[in-house]
Amino acid sequence: MKIIQSPDLPPANGHYSQAISHNGLLYISGQLPIDPKTRQPPVGISAQAELVLVKLKTVIESGGSRLDQVIQVRIYISDIRLWDAVNDIYTEFFGDHKPVRAIVPTRELHFGCLIEVEATAAVSQ
């Protein structure tokens, strides 16, 4: 088991790792759309979805994987009415690759964020 910490993102604030690589799989912790420089989420679901997916990609690549090796994605949104906007941005981000996915409407997310994303990816041996 190998703990992954991207040098391009701040370390986790809580007692967890950004990702763990184990037996050819990369398990990525939930990523929030917190701007690494301002430490604030951008305004609106589109900006938050774009930022959180870029952060997800950063962790995936730091763990030795790629977007086309993502197996599963879980997306938590603060309101089901955000589903269409998130789906549109997600579709553009992943292109032809279609990992299995769940979008889970929740109530409030940490720091007032509108979205959180976690994933599992294969790691090339």
N, CA, C and O atoms as CSV, one atom per row, in Angstrom:
chain,resi,resn,atom,element,x,y,z
A,1,MET,N,N,0.856,-1.171,0.000
A,1,MET,CA,C,0.000,0.000,0.000
A,1,MET,C,C,0.902,1.234,0.000
A,1,MET,O,O,1.885,1.304,0.737
A,2,LYS,N,N,0.541,2.215,-0.852
A,2,LYS,CA,C,1.332,3.435,-0.971
A,2,LYS,C,C,0.406,4.644,-0.845
A,2,LYS,O,O,-0.584,4.749,-1.569
A,3,ILE,N,N,0.724,5.543,0.058
A,3,ILE,CA,C,-0.044,6.779,0.222
A,3,ILE,C,C,0.417,7.782,-0.825
A,3,ILE,O,O,1.615,7.973,-1.033
A,4,ILE,N,N,-0.546,8.418,-1.480
A,4,ILE,CA,C,-0.274,9.389,-2.535
A,4,ILE,C,C,-0.601,10.788,-2.015
A,4,ILE,O,O,-1.681,11.032,-1.476
A,5,GLN,N,N,0.354,11.696,-2.189
A,5,GLN,CA,C,0.150,13.115,-1.857
A,5,GLN,C,C,0.656,13.921,-3.047
A,5,GLN,O,O,1.860,13.965,-3.298
A,6,SER,N,N,-0.237,14.548,-3.768
A,6,SER,CA,C,0.165,15.359,-4.918
A,6,SER,C,C,0.950,16.571,-4.441
A,6,SER,O,O,0.516,17.270,-3.525
A,7,PRO,N,N,2.107,16.826,-5.055
A,7,PRO,CA,C,2.861,18.027,-4.697
A,7,PRO,C,C,2.179,19.309,-5.202
A,7,PRO,O,O,2.545,20.413,-4.800
A,8,ASP,N,N,1.190,19.151,-6.083
A,8,ASP,CA,C,0.501,20.299,-6.662
A,8,ASP,C,C,-0.731,20.744,-5.879
A,8,ASP,O,O,-1.366,21.741,-6.224
A,9,LEU,N,N,-1.066,20.002,-4.824
A,9,LEU,CA,C,-2.234,20.349,-4.002
A,9,LEU,C,C,-1.834,20.392,-2.535
A,9,LEU,O,O,-0.909,19.695,-2.119
A,10,PRO,N,N,-2.529,21.210,-1.752
A,10,PRO,CA,C,-2.232,21.243,-0.316
A,10,PRO,C,C,-2.544,19.889,0.323
A,10,PRO,O,O,-3.409,19.162,-0.165
A,11,PRO,N,N,-1.852,19.545,1.405
A,11,PRO,CA,C,-2.161,18.286,2.092
A,11,PRO,C,C,-3.579,18.308,2.671
A,11,PRO,O,O,-4.159,19.370,2.897
A,12,ALA,N,N,-4.111,17.127,2.900
A,12,ALA,CA,C,-5.457,16.997,3.477
A,12,ALA,C,C,-5.507,17.667,4.842
A,12,ALA,O,O,-4.542,17.610,5.604
A,13,ASN,N,N,-6.630,18.298,5.149
A,13,ASN,CA,C,-6.816,18.939,6.453
A,13,ASN,C,C,-7.187,17.941,7.534
A,13,ASN,O,O,-6.875,18.152,8.706
A,14,GLY,N,N,-7.844,16.867,7.159
A,14,GLY,CA,C,-8.305,15.878,8.128
A,14,GLY,C,C,-7.393,14.663,8.182
A,14,GLY,O,O,-6.319,14.655,7.581
A,15,HIS,N,N,-7.818,13.660,8.890
A,15,HIS,CA,C,-7.051,12.427,9.071
A,15,HIS,C,C,-7.362,11.452,7.940
A,15,HIS,O,O,-8.050,10.452,8.140
A,16,TYR,N,N,-6.847,11.756,6.752
A,16,TYR,CA,C,-7.040,10.908,5.581
A,16,TYR,C,C,-5.962,11.238,4.561
A,16,TYR,O,O,-5.294,12.267,4.659
A,17,SER,N,N,-5.801,10.361,3.591
A,17,SER,CA,C,-4.847,10.563,2.501
A,17,SER,C,C,-5.592,11.050,1.268
A,17,SER,O,O,-6.776,10.757,1.101
A,18,GLN,N,N,-4.909,11.790,0.407
A,18,GLN,CA,C,-5.527,12.190,-0.861
A,18,GLN,C,C,-5.887,10.955,-1.673
A,18,GLN,O,O,-6.951,10.888,-2.289
A,19,ALA,N,N,-4.983,9.979,-1.664
A,19,ALA,CA,C,-5.227,8.737,-2.395
A,19,ALA,C,C,-4.323,7.649,-1.833
A,19,ALA,O,O,-3.304,7.930,-1.203
A,20,ILE,N,N,-4.713,6.411,-2.072
A,20,ILE,CA,C,-3.889,5.253,-1.725
A,20,ILE,C,C,-3.868,4.333,-2.927
A,20,ILE,O,O,-4.906,4.014,-3.506
A,21,SER,N,N,-2.669,3.910,-3.293
A,21,SER,CA,C,-2.482,2.940,-4.368
A,21,SER,C,C,-2.255,1.576,-3.729
A,21,SER,O,O,-1.411,1.421,-2.846
A,22,HIS,N,N,-3.029,0.579,-4.194
A,22,HIS,CA,C,-2.934,-0.767,-3.618
A,22,HIS,C,C,-3.390,-1.796,-4.646
A,22,HIS,O,O,-4.472,-1.678,-5.222
A,23,ASN,N,N,-2.555,-2.801,-4.868
A,23,ASN,CA,C,-2.886,-3.903,-5.773
A,23,ASN,C,C,-3.408,-3.448,-7.134
A,23,ASN,O,O,-4.393,-3.984,-7.641
A,24,GLY,N,N,-2.739,-2.454,-7.721
A,24,GLY,CA,C,-3.105,-2.010,-9.057
A,24,GLY,C,C,-4.292,-1.069,-9.125
A,24,GLY,O,O,-4.757,-0.736,-10.215
A,25,LEU,N,N,-4.786,-0.639,-7.982
A,25,LEU,CA,C,-5.907,0.307,-7.953
A,25,LEU,C,C,-5.515,1.554,-7.183
A,25,LEU,O,O,-4.723,1.502,-6.242
A,26,LEU,N,N,-6.082,2.669,-7.599
A,26,LEU,CA,C,-5.879,3.942,-6.932
A,26,LEU,C,C,-7.221,4.396,-6.369
A,26,LEU,O,O,-8.184,4.594,-7.110
A,27,TYR,N,N,-7.270,4.557,-5.064
A,27,TYR,CA,C,-8.489,4.988,-4.376
A,27,TYR,C,C,-8.303,6.465,-4.020
A,27,TYR,O,O,-7.415,6.810,-3.241
A,28,ILE,N,N,-9.140,7.333,-4.591
A,28,ILE,CA,C,-9.002,8.775,-4.402
A,28,ILE,C,C,-10.068,9.267,-3.436
A,28,ILE,O,O,-11.262,9.046,-3.637
A,29,SER,N,N,-9.613,9.939,-2.383
A,29,SER,CA,C,-10.532,10.519,-1.400
A,29,SER,C,C,-11.402,11.592,-2.042
A,29,SER,O,O,-11.077,12.125,-3.103
A,30,GLY,N,N,-12.495,11.891,-1.389
A,30,GLY,CA,C,-13.378,12.955,-1.857
A,30,GLY,C,C,-12.624,14.264,-1.993
A,30,GLY,O,O,-11.929,14.699,-1.075
A,31,GLN,N,N,-12.772,14.881,-3.147
A,31,GLN,CA,C,-12.138,16.170,-3.436
A,31,GLN,C,C,-13.208,17.245,-3.410
A,31,GLN,O,O,-14.274,17.097,-4.007
A,32,LEU,N,N,-12.910,18.323,-2.714
A,32,LEU,CA,C,-13.798,19.482,-2.682
A,32,LEU,C,C,-13.260,20.558,-3.621
A,32,LEU,O,O,-12.058,20.607,-3.878
A,33,PRO,N,N,-14.129,21.411,-4.129
A,33,PRO,CA,C,-13.682,22.470,-5.028
A,33,PRO,C,C,-13.144,23.685,-4.275
A,33,PRO,O,O,-13.645,24.799,-4.427
A,34,ILE,N,N,-12.134,23.454,-3.475
A,34,ILE,CA,C,-11.484,24.546,-2.746
A,34,ILE,C,C,-10.264,24.968,-3.558
A,34,ILE,O,O,-9.385,24.155,-3.843
A,35,ASP,N,N,-10.220,26.234,-3.925
A,35,ASP,CA,C,-9.086,26.748,-4.677
A,35,ASP,C,C,-7.837,26.676,-3.805
A,35,ASP,O,O,-7.834,27.213,-2.698
A,36,PRO,N,N,-6.767,26.019,-4.284
A,36,PRO,CA,C,-5.558,25.879,-3.469
A,36,PRO,C,C,-4.917,27.210,-3.075
A,36,PRO,O,O,-4.223,27.283,-2.061
A,37,LYS,N,N,-5.141,28.259,-3.863
A,37,LYS,CA,C,-4.534,29.561,-3.554
A,37,LYS,C,C,-5.390,30.389,-2.603
A,37,LYS,O,O,-4.886,30.930,-1.619
A,38,THR,N,N,-6.688,30.486,-2.898
A,38,THR,CA,C,-7.566,31.340,-2.082
A,38,THR,C,C,-8.137,30.603,-0.881
A,38,THR,O,O,-8.600,31.226,0.074
A,39,ARG,N,N,-8.103,29.248,-0.933
A,39,ARG,CA,C,-8.687,28.385,0.103
A,39,ARG,C,C,-10.197,28.583,0.221
A,39,ARG,O,O,-10.776,28.353,1.284
A,40,GLN,N,N,-10.839,29.013,-0.880
A,40,GLN,CA,C,-12.277,29.221,-0.944
A,40,GLN,C,C,-12.836,28.494,-2.163
A,40,GLN,O,O,-12.122,28.318,-3.149
A,41,PRO,N,N,-14.097,28.070,-2.117
A,41,PRO,CA,C,-14.711,27.514,-3.326
A,41,PRO,C,C,-15.094,28.652,-4.269
A,41,PRO,O,O,-15.490,29.725,-3.815
A,42,PRO,N,N,-14.978,28.425,-5.584
A,42,PRO,CA,C,-15.460,29.454,-6.508
A,42,PRO,C,C,-16.988,29.547,-6.437
A,42,PRO,O,O,-17.645,28.682,-5.857
A,43,VAL,N,N,-17.532,30.585,-7.021
A,43,VAL,CA,C,-18.979,30.800,-7.002
A,43,VAL,C,C,-19.632,29.994,-8.121
A,43,VAL,O,O,-19.190,30.043,-9.269
A,44,GLY,N,N,-20.684,29.254,-7.782
A,44,GLY,CA,C,-21.497,28.561,-8.776
A,44,GLY,C,C,-21.064,27.132,-9.055
A,44,GLY,O,O,-19.895,26.775,-8.911
A,45,ILE,N,N,-22.032,26.327,-9.457
A,45,ILE,CA,C,-21.784,24.899,-9.678
A,45,ILE,C,C,-20.849,24.654,-10.855
A,45,ILE,O,O,-20.033,23.735,-10.792
A,46,SER,N,N,-20.936,25.430,-11.911
A,46,SER,CA,C,-20.056,25.195,-13.062
A,46,SER,C,C,-18.594,25.366,-12.682
A,46,SER,O,O,-17.772,24.501,-12.982
A,47,ALA,N,N,-18.266,26.453,-12.039
A,47,ALA,CA,C,-16.879,26.705,-11.629
A,47,ALA,C,C,-16.419,25.671,-10.605
A,47,ALA,O,O,-15.271,25.227,-10.645
A,48,GLN,N,N,-17.307,25.285,-9.689
A,48,GLN,CA,C,-16.933,24.292,-8.685
A,48,GLN,C,C,-16.731,22.919,-9.318
A,48,GLN,O,O,-15.786,22.213,-8.967
A,49,ALA,N,N,-17.595,22.537,-10.236
A,49,ALA,CA,C,-17.458,21.232,-10.890
A,49,ALA,C,C,-16.172,21.173,-11.709
A,49,ALA,O,O,-15.458,20.171,-11.666
A,50,GLU,N,N,-15.875,22.221,-12.443
A,50,GLU,CA,C,-14.647,22.246,-13.232
A,50,GLU,C,C,-13.414,22.142,-12.334
A,50,GLU,O,O,-12.499,21.371,-12.623
A,51,LEU,N,N,-13.387,22.907,-11.256
A,51,LEU,CA,C,-12.237,22.886,-10.351
A,51,LEU,C,C,-12.063,21.526,-9.689
A,51,LEU,O,O,-10.948,21.011,-9.616
A,52,VAL,N,N,-13.153,20.941,-9.207
A,52,VAL,CA,C,-13.032,19.664,-8.501
A,52,VAL,C,C,-12.565,18.559,-9.449
A,52,VAL,O,O,-11.827,17.668,-9.030
A,53,LEU,N,N,-12.975,18.599,-10.705
A,53,LEU,CA,C,-12.525,17.586,-11.655
A,53,LEU,C,C,-11.056,17.781,-12.026
A,53,LEU,O,O,-10.341,16.801,-12.237
A,54,VAL,N,N,-10.601,19.016,-12.109
A,54,VAL,CA,C,-9.174,19.274,-12.340
A,54,VAL,C,C,-8.354,18.764,-11.152
A,54,VAL,O,O,-7.293,18.168,-11.338
A,55,LYS,N,N,-8.841,18.995,-9.952
A,55,LYS,CA,C,-8.149,18.480,-8.761
A,55,LYS,C,C,-8.128,16.948,-8.763
A,55,LYS,O,O,-7.114,16.337,-8.425
A,56,LEU,N,N,-9.239,16.341,-9.140
A,56,LEU,CA,C,-9.303,14.886,-9.233
A,56,LEU,C,C,-8.253,14.375,-10.215
A,56,LEU,O,O,-7.542,13.414,-9.920
A,57,LYS,N,N,-8.153,15.007,-11.371
A,57,LYS,CA,C,-7.167,14.618,-12.377
A,57,LYS,C,C,-5.745,14.750,-11.825
A,57,LYS,O,O,-4.902,13.889,-12.078
A,58,THR,N,N,-5.479,15.801,-11.087
A,58,THR,CA,C,-4.159,16.013,-10.492
A,58,THR,C,C,-3.789,14.865,-9.567
A,58,THR,O,O,-2.667,14.362,-9.625
A,59,VAL,N,N,-4.710,14.448,-8.721
A,59,VAL,CA,C,-4.442,13.340,-7.795
A,59,VAL,C,C,-4.281,12.034,-8.576
A,59,VAL,O,O,-3.387,11.243,-8.277
A,60,ILE,N,N,-5.134,11.806,-9.567
A,60,ILE,CA,C,-5.045,10.592,-10.388
A,60,ILE,C,C,-3.665,10.488,-11.036
A,60,ILE,O,O,-3.031,9.434,-10.992
A,61,GLU,N,N,-3.211,11.574,-11.631
A,61,GLU,CA,C,-1.914,11.557,-12.288
A,61,GLU,C,C,-0.766,11.430,-11.293
A,61,GLU,O,O,0.246,10.798,-11.598
A,62,SER,N,N,-0.907,12.018,-10.115
A,62,SER,CA,C,0.117,11.870,-9.073
A,62,SER,C,C,0.226,10.426,-8.606
A,62,SER,O,O,1.279,9.989,-8.143
A,63,GLY,N,N,-0.870,9.695,-8.730
A,63,GLY,CA,C,-0.891,8.286,-8.328
A,63,GLY,C,C,-0.489,7.339,-9.439
A,63,GLY,O,O,-0.567,6.123,-9.263
A,64,GLY,N,N,-0.057,7.866,-10.587
A,64,GLY,CA,C,0.408,7.021,-11.674
A,64,GLY,C,C,-0.686,6.489,-12.580
A,64,GLY,O,O,-0.496,5.482,-13.263
A,65,SER,N,N,-1.827,7.155,-12.591
A,65,SER,CA,C,-2.929,6.710,-13.431
A,65,SER,C,C,-3.298,7.821,-14.416
A,65,SER,O,O,-2.624,8.847,-14.500
A,66,ARG,N,N,-4.378,7.593,-15.154
A,66,ARG,CA,C,-4.866,8.557,-16.141
A,66,ARG,C,C,-6.401,8.577,-16.099
A,66,ARG,O,O,-7.037,7.679,-15.548
A,67,LEU,N,N,-6.963,9.613,-16.687
A,67,LEU,CA,C,-8.428,9.713,-16.719
A,67,LEU,C,C,-9.075,8.525,-17.411
A,67,LEU,O,O,-10.146,8.082,-16.997
A,68,ASP,N,N,-8.445,8.000,-18.455
A,68,ASP,CA,C,-9.056,6.871,-19.162
A,68,ASP,C,C,-8.917,5.554,-18.405
A,68,ASP,O,O,-9.359,4.510,-18.884
A,69,GLN,N,N,-8.302,5.603,-17.222
A,69,GLN,CA,C,-8.204,4.415,-16.371
A,69,GLN,C,C,-9.124,4.516,-15.146
A,69,GLN,O,O,-9.102,3.648,-14.274
A,70,VAL,N,N,-9.920,5.570,-15.092
A,70,VAL,CA,C,-10.870,5.724,-13.985
A,70,VAL,C,C,-11.964,4.678,-14.151
A,70,VAL,O,O,-12.559,4.536,-15.219
A,71,ILE,N,N,-12.210,3.951,-13.068
A,71,ILE,CA,C,-13.198,2.867,-13.076
A,71,ILE,C,C,-14.538,3.343,-12.538
A,71,ILE,O,O,-15.588,3.069,-13.119
A,72,GLN,N,N,-14.487,4.063,-11.415
A,72,GLN,CA,C,-15.723,4.458,-10.736
A,72,GLN,C,C,-15.587,5.871,-10.193
A,72,GLN,O,O,-14.525,6.272,-9.718
A,73,VAL,N,N,-16.685,6.618,-10.270
A,73,VAL,CA,C,-16.738,7.976,-9.739
A,73,VAL,C,C,-18.011,8.120,-8.906
A,73,VAL,O,O,-19.090,7.685,-9.309
A,74,ARG,N,N,-17.858,8.737,-7.741
A,74,ARG,CA,C,-19.020,9.106,-6.919
A,74,ARG,C,C,-19.016,10.617,-6.791
A,74,ARG,O,O,-18.017,11.227,-6.411
A,75,ILE,N,N,-20.147,11.201,-7.115
A,75,ILE,CA,C,-20.288,12.649,-7.058
A,75,ILE,C,C,-21.392,12.970,-6.057
A,75,ILE,O,O,-22.511,12.467,-6.159
A,76,TYR,N,N,-21.058,13.799,-5.111
A,76,TYR,CA,C,-22.032,14.260,-4.121
A,76,TYR,C,C,-22.359,15.708,-4.456
A,76,TYR,O,O,-21.460,16.534,-4.610
A,77,ILE,N,N,-23.652,16.013,-4.568
A,77,ILE,CA,C,-24.087,17.377,-4.858
A,77,ILE,C,C,-25.052,17.824,-3.761
A,77,ILE,O,O,-25.779,17.015,-3.185
A,78,SER,N,N,-25.041,19.112,-3.491
A,78,SER,CA,C,-25.845,19.637,-2.391
A,78,SER,C,C,-27.326,19.796,-2.739
A,78,SER,O,O,-28.146,20.057,-1.859
A,79,ASP,N,N,-27.665,19.639,-4.015
A,79,ASP,CA,C,-29.051,19.819,-4.443
A,79,ASP,C,C,-29.250,19.047,-5.757
A,79,ASP,O,O,-28.445,19.188,-6.678
A,80,ILE,N,N,-30.277,18.261,-5.851
A,80,ILE,CA,C,-30.531,17.454,-7.044
A,80,ILE,C,C,-30.713,18.327,-8.291
A,80,ILE,O,O,-30.489,17.855,-9.406
A,81,ARG,N,N,-31.110,19.569,-8.122
A,81,ARG,CA,C,-31.270,20.464,-9.275
A,81,ARG,C,C,-29.938,20.787,-9.963
A,81,ARG,O,O,-29.933,21.346,-11.060
A,82,LEU,N,N,-28.820,20.443,-9.336
A,82,LEU,CA,C,-27.500,20.666,-9.925
A,82,LEU,C,C,-27.087,19.540,-10.871
A,82,LEU,O,O,-26.069,19.645,-11.554
A,83,TRP,N,N,-27.876,18.463,-10.912
A,83,TRP,CA,C,-27.508,17.255,-11.654
A,83,TRP,C,C,-27.175,17.543,-13.117
A,83,TRP,O,O,-26.125,17.116,-13.599
A,84,ASP,N,N,-28.043,18.258,-13.834
A,84,ASP,CA,C,-27.831,18.504,-15.263
A,84,ASP,C,C,-26.545,19.278,-15.529
A,84,ASP,O,O,-25.789,18.919,-16.432
A,85,ALA,N,N,-26.288,20.320,-14.770
A,85,ALA,CA,C,-25.069,21.118,-14.963
A,85,ALA,C,C,-23.829,20.281,-14.688
A,85,ALA,O,O,-22.852,20.354,-15.433
A,86,VAL,N,N,-23.862,19.486,-13.623
A,86,VAL,CA,C,-22.729,18.625,-13.285
A,86,VAL,C,C,-22.533,17.578,-14.380
A,86,VAL,O,O,-21.403,17.330,-14.802
A,87,ASN,N,N,-23.600,16.977,-14.835
A,87,ASN,CA,C,-23.499,15.964,-15.886
A,87,ASN,C,C,-22.880,16.533,-17.162
A,87,ASN,O,O,-22.060,15.872,-17.798
A,88,ASP,N,N,-23.259,17.740,-17.536
A,88,ASP,CA,C,-22.703,18.370,-18.741
A,88,ASP,C,C,-21.192,18.586,-18.610
A,88,ASP,O,O,-20.445,18.278,-19.539
A,89,ILE,N,N,-20.744,19.098,-17.495
A,89,ILE,CA,C,-19.318,19.355,-17.281
A,89,ILE,C,C,-18.549,18.045,-17.191
A,89,ILE,O,O,-17.463,17.920,-17.756
A,90,TYR,N,N,-19.103,17.080,-16.489
A,90,TYR,CA,C,-18.498,15.748,-16.357
A,90,TYR,C,C,-18.342,15.083,-17.728
A,90,TYR,O,O,-17.299,14.500,-18.020
A,91,THR,N,N,-19.376,15.171,-18.564
A,91,THR,CA,C,-19.349,14.582,-19.906
A,91,THR,C,C,-18.229,15.197,-20.740
A,91,THR,O,O,-17.488,14.481,-21.413
A,92,GLU,N,N,-18.111,16.496,-20.696
A,92,GLU,CA,C,-17.040,17.171,-21.434
A,92,GLU,C,C,-15.674,16.784,-20.886
A,92,GLU,O,O,-14.731,16.587,-21.653
A,93,PHE,N,N,-15.559,16.674,-19.580
A,93,PHE,CA,C,-14.282,16.353,-18.927
A,93,PHE,C,C,-13.795,14.952,-19.292
A,93,PHE,O,O,-12.627,14.775,-19.637
A,94,PHE,N,N,-14.673,13.963,-19.221
A,94,PHE,CA,C,-14.271,12.583,-19.492
A,94,PHE,C,C,-14.364,12.203,-20.969
A,94,PHE,O,O,-13.779,11.196,-21.368
A,95,GLY,N,N,-15.071,12.966,-21.785
A,95,GLY,CA,C,-15.151,12.664,-23.212
A,95,GLY,C,C,-15.778,11.304,-23.462
A,95,GLY,O,O,-16.841,10.994,-22.923
A,96,ASP,N,N,-15.117,10.489,-24.282
A,96,ASP,CA,C,-15.650,9.172,-24.651
A,96,ASP,C,C,-15.550,8.139,-23.530
A,96,ASP,O,O,-16.252,7.128,-23.559
A,97,HIS,N,N,-14.690,8.380,-22.549
A,97,HIS,CA,C,-14.538,7.426,-21.445
A,97,HIS,C,C,-15.735,7.557,-20.495
A,97,HIS,O,O,-16.093,8.660,-20.082
A,98,LYS,N,N,-16.342,6.423,-20.159
A,98,LYS,CA,C,-17.534,6.442,-19.308
A,98,LYS,C,C,-17.334,5.524,-18.099
A,98,LYS,O,O,-17.763,4.371,-18.122
A,99,PRO,N,N,-16.679,6.034,-17.032
A,99,PRO,CA,C,-16.573,5.219,-15.819
A,99,PRO,C,C,-17.958,4.980,-15.226
A,99,PRO,O,O,-18.886,5.745,-15.489
A,100,VAL,N,N,-18.101,3.928,-14.431
A,100,VAL,CA,C,-19.361,3.777,-13.707
A,100,VAL,C,C,-19.459,4.959,-12.745
A,100,VAL,O,O,-18.438,5.489,-12.305
A,101,ARG,N,N,-20.682,5.372,-12.419
A,101,ARG,CA,C,-20.836,6.619,-11.681
A,101,ARG,C,C,-22.122,6.625,-10.876
A,101,ARG,O,O,-23.126,6.018,-11.250
A,102,ALA,N,N,-22.055,7.326,-9.772
A,102,ALA,CA,C,-23.256,7.653,-9.014
A,102,ALA,C,C,-23.204,9.142,-8.707
A,102,ALA,O,O,-22.156,9.680,-8.348
A,103,ILE,N,N,-24.343,9.796,-8.850
A,103,ILE,CA,C,-24.475,11.177,-8.381
A,103,ILE,C,C,-25.461,11.130,-7.224
A,103,ILE,O,O,-26.621,10.751,-7.386
A,104,VAL,N,N,-24.978,11.519,-6.070
A,104,VAL,CA,C,-25.755,11.394,-4.841
A,104,VAL,C,C,-26.126,12.782,-4.329
A,104,VAL,O,O,-25.246,13.546,-3.931
A,105,PRO,N,N,-27.417,13.123,-4.331
A,105,PRO,CA,C,-27.811,14.392,-3.732
A,105,PRO,C,C,-27.736,14.282,-2.211
A,105,PRO,O,O,-28.232,13.328,-1.613
A,106,THR,N,N,-27.115,15.262,-1.619
A,106,THR,CA,C,-26.967,15.291,-0.164
A,106,THR,C,C,-27.576,16.590,0.344
A,106,THR,O,O,-28.274,17.303,-0.377
A,107,ARG,N,N,-27.302,16.855,1.542
A,107,ARG,CA,C,-27.636,18.175,2.045
A,107,ARG,C,C,-26.380,19.018,1.935
A,107,ARG,O,O,-25.706,18.973,0.906
A,108,GLU,N,N,-26.055,19.760,2.929
A,108,GLU,CA,C,-24.892,20.636,2.886
A,108,GLU,C,C,-23.592,19.839,2.820
A,108,GLU,O,O,-23.469,18.767,3.412
A,109,LEU,N,N,-22.626,20.387,2.086
A,109,LEU,CA,C,-21.283,19.829,2.034
A,109,LEU,C,C,-20.341,20.768,2.794
A,109,LEU,O,O,-20.663,21.931,3.042
A,110,HIS,N,N,-19.192,20.243,3.149
A,110,HIS,CA,C,-18.232,21.002,3.953
A,110,HIS,C,C,-17.831,22.312,3.269
A,110,HIS,O,O,-17.710,22.370,2.045
A,111,PHE,N,N,-17.630,23.348,4.061
A,111,PHE,CA,C,-17.196,24.671,3.599
A,111,PHE,C,C,-18.179,25.323,2.631
A,111,PHE,O,O,-17.801,26.239,1.900
A,112,GLY,N,N,-19.436,24.868,2.612
A,112,GLY,CA,C,-20.432,25.444,1.721
A,112,GLY,C,C,-20.271,25.045,0.265
A,112,GLY,O,O,-20.865,25.665,-0.618
A,113,CYS,N,N,-19.472,24.013,0.003
A,113,CYS,CA,C,-19.276,23.549,-1.378
A,113,CYS,C,C,-20.566,22.933,-1.912
A,113,CYS,O,O,-21.405,22.448,-1.153
A,114,LEU,N,N,-20.702,22.964,-3.226
A,114,LEU,CA,C,-21.875,22.414,-3.891
A,114,LEU,C,C,-21.638,21.004,-4.417
A,114,LEU,O,O,-22.589,20.320,-4.797
A,115,ILE,N,N,-20.358,20.552,-4.444
A,115,ILE,CA,C,-20.003,19.283,-5.041
A,115,ILE,C,C,-18.770,18.693,-4.354
A,115,ILE,O,O,-17.890,19.423,-3.897
A,116,GLU,N,N,-18.720,17.377,-4.291
A,116,GLU,CA,C,-17.542,16.635,-3.842
A,116,GLU,C,C,-17.447,15.396,-4.721
A,116,GLU,O,O,-18.463,14.786,-5.054
A,117,VAL,N,N,-16.213,15.020,-5.101
A,117,VAL,CA,C,-16.027,13.904,-6.027
A,117,VAL,C,C,-14.948,12.961,-5.498
A,117,VAL,O,O,-13.875,13.402,-5.088
A,118,GLU,N,N,-15.244,11.656,-5.511
A,118,GLU,CA,C,-14.259,10.634,-5.190
A,118,GLU,C,C,-14.223,9.630,-6.338
A,118,GLU,O,O,-15.169,9.548,-7.122
A,119,ALA,N,N,-13.129,8.863,-6.441
A,119,ALA,CA,C,-13.004,7.961,-7.575
A,119,ALA,C,C,-12.087,6.784,-7.253
A,119,ALA,O,O,-11.357,6.789,-6.262
A,120,THR,N,N,-12.148,5.780,-8.119
A,120,THR,CA,C,-11.247,4.635,-8.108
A,120,THR,C,C,-10.722,4.482,-9.535
A,120,THR,O,O,-11.492,4.529,-10.495
A,121,ALA,N,N,-9.409,4.300,-9.668
A,121,ALA,CA,C,-8.792,4.159,-10.988
A,121,ALA,C,C,-7.814,2.994,-10.988
A,121,ALA,O,O,-7.273,2.620,-9.947
A,122,ALA,N,N,-7.597,2.432,-12.157
A,122,ALA,CA,C,-6.548,1.417,-12.338
A,122,ALA,C,C,-5.211,2.141,-12.441
A,122,ALA,O,O,-5.135,3.283,-12.895
A,123,VAL,N,N,-4.166,1.454,-12.011
A,123,VAL,CA,C,-2.802,1.984,-12.120
A,123,VAL,C,C,-2.021,1.041,-13.018
A,123,VAL,O,O,-1.990,-0.167,-12.786
A,124,SER,N,N,-1.394,1.592,-14.036
A,124,SER,CA,C,-0.582,0.767,-14.923
A,124,SER,C,C,0.570,0.157,-14.154
A,124,SER,O,O,1.249,0.836,-13.383
A,125,GLN,N,N,0.785,-1.131,-14.371
A,125,GLN,CA,C,1.868,-1.833,-13.655
A,125,GLN,C,C,3.159,-1.686,-14.392
A,125,GLN,O,O,4.184,-2.205,-13.951
